Amino acid sequence: MKKLILAATVAAVLAPAAVIADSKVYGNFRGSVVSTDTAAGSSQTQFVNNASRVGVKGEYGTEGGLTGFYNLQLGAKNDTNGGSGTTQRFFFAGVKGGFGKVMVGRFSSPYKMAGLKTDPFYDTSAGPLNSGSNHGYSNNLTNGWLNNGVAYLSPKIMGAVTVNAAVFLDDEDNAPNGGLNTGGEDPLNIGITYSAGGITASVQHFMDADGVDGDATRVTAAYKANGFGLAVSYEDHDTDAEFIAVSGTYQMSDNTKFAAAYGDVSDASGLNRDTNGESITLGVYQKIAPKTTLSLIYSDVDANTDFVGDTSSDRETIALGIIQTF
């Protein structure tokens, strides 16, 4: 009996350890010293947070051909700007197998992720703000997360094509902490992606999309070869707003990467990243240690509307940044 009790006790102690062993704590420290000038005549130099985050994710052993997974991520502040020390980003769980992948929870839409993958300056001080997408990408649909989501991603078809679908069941809350308020609708995101031979192309369609008052369509294409990369994102919204972003990258060595981008926004709201006008961004990323990268970025937004308060949307920025991963 004592041996049985001892064995049960050891099993109880070791079982949580086995679960923990399947989990991984990860994160990014991201920040920049930013010098900003606007057409209104204001000038400012400050240290800003570029969406630092910490999370835990894991997978659990295959059972009947299925593998469970989860991912919880929080935003972590590293500057003195307002807000709490941590904020909710996303939390989802699901199962995957030969049929593909299904997940539920709070997560980024496939529409957002297709655009994010074409933006070499995502979560830097490029563009109108100090995190999220650069100018040339829609604000609501390329940033933030959606709540109450159910998503499916197929396995590769013929080794190159995947299809996806995601629906976000609106509980009519205000979707705090970076979530998007869908106005009582149940947005549906469907799409198809081709990826093979260095070429990636995707079409994503969002019905009842947040902040669009209707539907939105994004078409992306990217090509990588011999250290060079070229990518484009085009969005068309029912509000007649159009967003164009073109970027290029050159991986000169294992430690050095150059990037450039052009953005154009027309007939949008004129707020935040939806500032109508054109922009250019130039940058270099230099890895100085296995998990530490420095960046130097120049960004110029030439806008024709005002955003956020009474300052001009024109924004010229030079940012020296650091990314530390773990």
C-alpha positions in Angstrom: 0.0 0.0 0.0 2.8 2.4 0.9 4.5 1.6 -2.4 1.3 2.3 -4.2 0.8 5.6 -2.5 4.4 6.6 -3.2 4.0 5.7 -6.9 0.8 7.8 -7.1 2.5 10.7 -5.4 5.5 10.6 -7.8 3.2 10.4 -10.8 1.2 13.4 -9.5 4.4 15.4 -9.1 5.9 14.4 -12.5 2.7 14.9 -14.5 2.6 18.7 -14.3 6.4 18.7 -15.0 5.7 16.7 -18.2 3.1 19.2 -19.3 5.4 22.1 -18.5 8.1 20.4 -20.6 5.9 20.7 -23.6 5.5 24.4 -23.1 7.8 27.2 -24.1 8.1 30.7 -22.7 9.1 33.2 -25.4 9.1 37.0 -26.0 10.5 40.1 -27.7 11.9 43.2 -26.1 11.3 45.9 -28.7 12.1 49.6 -28.4 13.4 52.6 -30.3 14.9 56.0 -29.7 12.8 58.1 -32.0 13.3 61.6 -33.4 10.1 62.9 -35.0 9.3 66.1 -36.9 5.9 67.1 -38.2 4.7 69.7 -40.8 3.0 71.4 -37.9 6.5 72.4 -36.6 6.6 70.0 -33.6 9.8 68.1 -32.9 10.4 65.4 -30.3 12.9 62.8 -29.3 11.9 59.9 -27.0 12.2 56.3 -26.2 9.1 54.3 -27.3 7.9 50.7 -27.0 7.6 48.9 -30.3 5.0 46.3 -29.1 7.2 44.3 -26.8 5.6 41.0 -25.8 5.9 37.9 -23.7 4.1 34.6 -24.1 3.8 30.9 -23.5 2.9 28.3 -26.1 2.9 24.5 -26.4 1.8 21.4 -28.1 0.6 18.1 -26.6 1.2 14.6 -27.8 -0.6 13.1 -30.7 -3.8 11.2 -29.7 -5.6 9.4 -32.5 -3.7 11.4 -35.1 -4.5 14.8 -33.5 -2.1 17.2 -31.7 -3.4 19.9 -29.3 -1.8 23.3 -29.2 -2.2 26.7 -27.5 -0.6 30.2 -27.5 -1.1 32.9 -24.9 0.6 36.3 -25.5 0.7 39.5 -23.5 2.0 42.9 -24.4 4.8 44.2 -22.1 5.5 47.9 -21.6 9.1 49.1 -21.5 8.5 52.9 -21.7 6.8 55.6 -19.6 3.8 56.2 -21.8 0.4 55.6 -20.4 -1.3 52.2 -19.8 -0.8 49.2 -17.6 2.4 47.1 -17.5 0.9 44.2 -19.4 -2.0 44.1 -21.9 -3.9 41.3 -23.6 -2.8 40.4 -27.1 -4.2 37.0 -28.0 -5.1 33.6 -26.5 -6.2 30.6 -28.6 -6.1 26.9 -28.6 -6.9 24.1 -31.1 -6.1 20.8 -32.7 -4.2 19.8 -35.9 -3.8 16.7 -37.9 -4.0 15.4 -41.4 -7.2 17.3 -42.0 -5.5 20.7 -41.3 -5.8 22.9 -38.2 -8.8 24.2 -36.2 -8.5 26.8 -33.5 -10.7 28.9 -31.3 -10.2 32.0 -29.1 -8.8 35.5 -29.7 -6.3 35.8 -32.6 -5.2 37.6 -35.7 -7.3 37.2 -38.8 -5.9 35.5 -41.9 -6.5 38.9 -43.7 -4.2 40.6 -41.2 -1.5 37.9 -41.4 -1.4 38.0 -45.2 -0.5 41.7 -45.0 1.8 41.5 -42.1 4.0 39.0 -43.9 4.6 41.6 -46.7 5.6 44.4 -44.2 9.4 44.4 -43.3 8.8 47.3 -40.8 5.9 45.7 -38.8 6.2 46.7 -35.1 8.8 49.4 -35.6 8.5 53.2 -35.5 8.0 53.4 -39.3 4.8 55.1 -40.6 2.3 57.2 -38.5 2.7 55.2 -35.2 5.3 53.3 -33.2 4.0 49.8 -33.6 1.9 47.6 -35.9 1.8 48.1 -39.7 3.6 50.7 -41.8 1.7 53.3 -43.8 0.0 51.7 -46.8 -1.9 49.0 -44.8 -5.4 49.5 -43.4 -5.5 50.3 -39.7 -8.3 48.1 -38.3 -7.7 45.1 -40.5 -3.9 44.8 -40.3 -3.6 45.5 -36.6 -5.2 44.2 -33.4 -7.0 40.9 -32.8 -10.6 39.6 -33.1 -12.4 37.9 -30.2 -14.6 34.8 -30.2 -13.0 33.4 -33.3 -13.3 29.9 -34.9 -10.8 29.3 -37.7 -9.8 26.5 -40.1 -6.6 26.1 -42.2 -6.4 23.3 -44.7 -3.3 21.1 -45.3 -1.4 21.9 -48.5 -3.2 20.8 -51.6 -0.9 19.6 -54.4 2.0 20.7 -52.2 1.3 24.4 -52.7 -2.2 25.6 -52.0 -4.0 26.2 -48.7 -7.5 27.5 -48.0 -8.7 29.2 -44.8 -11.9 30.3 -43.2 -12.5 32.2 -39.9 -15.6 33.5 -38.3 -15.7 35.9 -35.3 -18.9 35.6 -33.3 -19.5 39.1 -31.9 -20.8 39.3 -28.4 -21.4 43.1 -28.9 -18.9 44.0 -26.3 -16.4 46.9 -26.9 -13.6 44.4 -27.5 -11.0 46.1 -25.1 -7.2 45.8 -25.1 -6.6 46.0 -28.8 -9.5 43.8 -29.9 -11.6 45.0 -32.8 -15.3 45.9 -32.3 -17.3 44.3 -35.1 -20.5 46.4 -34.5 -22.8 43.4 -33.8 -21.9 41.5 -36.9 -20.2 38.1 -37.3 -17.3 38.9 -39.7 -16.3 36.0 -42.0 -12.8 35.8 -43.5 -12.2 33.4 -46.3 -9.1 33.0 -48.4 -6.7 31.0 -50.5 -2.8 31.0 -50.5 -0.3 29.6 -53.0 3.3 29.1 -51.8 6.0 27.3 -53.8 9.4 28.0 -55.4 10.0 31.2 -53.6 6.6 32.6 -54.7 3.7 33.4 -52.3 0.4 34.8 -53.4 -2.8 35.2 -51.4 -6.4 36.5 -51.7 -8.3 37.2 -48.5 -11.9 38.4 -48.4 -13.5 39.8 -45.3 -17.3 40.1 -45.1 -18.8 42.5 -42.6 -15.2 43.6 -41.8 -14.5 45.8 -38.8 -14.5 49.5 -39.5 -15.3 49.0 -43.2 -19.1 49.1 -43.1 -19.1 46.3 -45.6 -16.5 44.0 -47.2 -12.8 44.2 -47.8 -10.5 42.3 -50.1 -6.7 42.0 -49.9 -4.4 40.6 -52.6 -0.8 39.9 -51.7 2.2 38.6 -53.6 5.8 38.0 -52.7 8.9 36.6 -54.2 12.3 35.6 -52.6 15.4 34.4 -54.3 19.2 34.8 -53.7 18.8 37.1 -50.7 16.4 39.5 -52.5 12.7 39.8 -51.6 9.9 41.8 -53.2 6.3 42.0 -51.8 3.1 43.9 -52.5 -0.2 44.2 -50.7 -3.3 45.8 -52.2 -6.6 46.4 -50.4 -10.0 47.5 -51.6 -12.8 48.3 -49.2 -16.5 48.9 -49.7 -16.0 52.4 -48.5 -13.9 53.1 -51.7 -10.7 53.2 -49.6 -7.6 51.7 -51.3 -4.3 50.8 -49.7 -1.1 49.9 -51.6 2.1 48.8 -50.0 5.2 47.7 -51.9 8.4 46.5 -50.2 11.8 45.2 -51.0 14.5 43.5 -48.9 18.1 42.4 -49.4 19.7 39.9 -47.0 23.4 41.0 -47.6 24.7 38.5 -45.1 23.5 36.3 -42.2 23.7 39.4 -39.9 22.7 42.3 -42.2 19.4 43.1 -44.0 18.3 46.2 -45.9 14.6 47.0 -46.4 12.6 49.7 -48.3 8.9 50.4 -48.6 6.4 52.6 -50.4 2.9 53.2 -49.2 -0.2 54.9 -50.7 -3.6 55.4 -49.1 -6.6 57.0 -50.8 -10.2 57.7 -49.8 -9.7 56.3 -46.3 -10.8 57.8 -42.9 -7.6 59.9 -42.6 -7.0 58.7 -39.0 -3.9 57.0 -37.7 -2.6 54.5 -40.3 -5.5 55.3 -42.5 -3.9 58.7 -43.3 -4.4 59.6 -47.0 -1.2 60.2 -48.8 2.1 58.6 -49.7 5.1 57.4 -47.6 8.6 56.0 -48.0 10.6 54.0 -45.5 14.2 52.9 -45.6 16.0 50.7 -43.0 18.8 48.4 -42.1 18.8 45.6 -39.6 22.1 44.4 -38.1 22.3 41.4 -35.9 25.0 42.0 -33.2 24.4 38.8 -31.2 22.5 35.5 -31.8 19.2 37.0 -30.4 19.9 40.8 -30.6 19.3 43.0 -33.6 19.7 46.7 -34.0 17.8 48.7 -36.6 18.1 52.2 -38.1 14.9 53.3 -39.9 14.0 56.5 -41.8 10.3 57.1 -42.5 8.5 60.0 -44.2 4.7 60.1 -44.4 3.5 62.9 -46.8 -0.2 63.2 -46.0 -3.0 65.4 -47.0 -5.2 65.1 -43.9 -4.9 65.5 -40.2 -4.8 62.8 -37.6 -4.9 62.4 -33.8 -5.5 65.8 -32.3 -4.4 69.0 -34.0 -1.0 67.9 -35.4 -0.4 67.4 -39.1 -0.3 63.8 -40.4 3.0 64.6 -42.1 5.5 62.7 -40.0 9.3 62.4 -40.6 11.0 59.9 -38.3 14.5 58.6 -37.6 14.5 55.6 -35.2 17.3 53.6 -33.7 15.8 50.4 -32.5 16.7 47.2 -30.7 15.0 43.8 -30.8 15.9 41.2 -28.2 14.3 37.8 -28.5 14.1 34.9 -26.0 
